[in-house]
Every structure is written in structure tokens, then in C-alpha cells.
Amino acid sequence: MSLANGYLTREDALRLVSEQGLNVNIPYGYQRIENLAFRGLGITSVIIPDSVVSIEYEAFESNNLVSLTIPASVNFIGLHAFN
């Protein structure tokens, strides 16, 4: 995982879905969810920790989200992040 730089990448997202299935609980420590990280992975729920401040464009696009937790720490949500 890319915790060294605080960025959750596509590779990290694939690993999380592989380990956790379609209900993803992002580990504390990530500060930014990168562009297209979870795009099209079919996840149904995600819990974002309060270490995250930025969700980049299309980060969660094309999923089946029915449950989403976004903390108050998030101060940027990119275009089409949840389409």
C-alpha cells in the first residue's frame, strides 16, 4: 500500500477489494484517494477514514454504492467522483 506518500492508488484499491470484498473500509493514514482508484470495481459500501482530505476525480465512479461514509476532514471531492 502507498501509505508512505498518503495516496491511495488503483493498485491499493484492487488490493483492498481483494482482501475485503465489496464492502471496503479504507485504513486510516491515507490522505488522498487518487483519480480512478475504485472506478468500476463494483463496490457496494465504503467507509473513508478521517485522515482523508481529498477524493480525486472519478475515484469511485461506476460502482454500486448503497452505503458511503465521508468524514468532515474531506475538503475536496473531484468531478464525477461518485457517478
MOBEL-V487839 format. One record per residue. N is the residue number from 1. RES is the residue in three letters. NEAR is the number of other C-alpha atoms within 10 Angstrom. Layout:
N_RES_NEAR ; N_RES_NEAR
This chain:
1_MET_14 ; 2_SER_12 ; 3_LEU_15 ; 4_ALA_8 ; 5_ASN_11 ; 6_GLY_17 ; 7_TYR_19 ; 8_LEU_25 ; 9_THR_21 ; 10_ARG_17 ; 11_GLU_12 ; 12_ASP_19 ; 13_ALA_22 ; 14_LEU_15 ; 15_ARG_13 ; 16_LEU_19 ; 17_VAL_18 ; 18_SER_11 ; 19_GLU_10 ; 20_GLN_12 ; 21_GLY_16 ; 22_LEU_18 ; 23_ASN_17 ; 24_VAL_19 ; 25_ASN_16 ; 26_ILE_19 ; 27_PRO_15 ; 28_TYR_13 ; 29_GLY_17 ; 30_TYR_23 ; 31_GLN_20 ; 32_ARG_20 ; 33_ILE_28 ; 34_GLU_22 ; 35_ASN_20 ; 36_LEU_20 ; 37_ALA_24 ; 38_PHE_27 ; 39_ARG_20 ; 40_GLY_14 ; 41_LEU_17 ; 42_GLY_17 ; 43_ILE_20 ; 44_THR_15 ; 45_SER_18 ; 46_VAL_18 ; 47_ILE_15 ; 48_ILE_22 ; 49_PRO_20 ; 50_ASP_17 ; 51_SER_17 ; 52_VAL_25 ; 53_VAL_20 ; 54_SER_18 ; 55_ILE_26 ; 56_GLU_19 ; 57_TYR_21 ; 58_GLU_22 ; 59_ALA_26 ; 60_PHE_26 ; 61_GLU_21 ; 62_SER_18 ; 63_ASN_17 ; 64_ASN_16 ; 65_LEU_17 ; 66_VAL_9 ; 67_SER_11 ; 68_LEU_14 ; 69_THR_12 ; 70_ILE_14 ; 71_PRO_14 ; 72_ALA_11 ; 73_SER_14 ; 74_VAL_17 ; 75_ASN_10 ; 76_PHE_13 ; 77_ILE_16 ; 78_GLY_14 ; 79_LEU_14 ; 80_HIS_14 ; 81_ALA_20 ; 82_PHE_19 ; 83_ASN_14
